[in-house]
Amino acid sequence: MTKRRELIIPAVVIGIVLIVVAVVYFASTAASLPSFFPGHVGAGSAEAAHHHTKHGIAALAVGLLCLVFAWFQTGSTSRTRAAG
């Protein structure tokens, strides 16, 4: 597998941002979400008290995958074999 070291920093930053977005989805109702978030509704809407748990789970999963990707990119490029 080819190591792309220039992708480590962006993957970590995107991973952390997505985990923060997941926390916002879990903690806020649909009416309290920032207006640029998918799922935001007005305070007068019938779904104003709804939490977007699936959006939070998706953001958390992709954020963790970005961090795992960055972790694997930091490994060494050569494999060592045990003598035996």
ABEGO torsion letter per residue (X at the ends): XBBBAAAAAAAAAAAAAAAAAAAAAAABBAAABBAABBGBBBAABAAAABBBAAAAAAAAAAAAAAAAAAAAAABBABBBBBBX
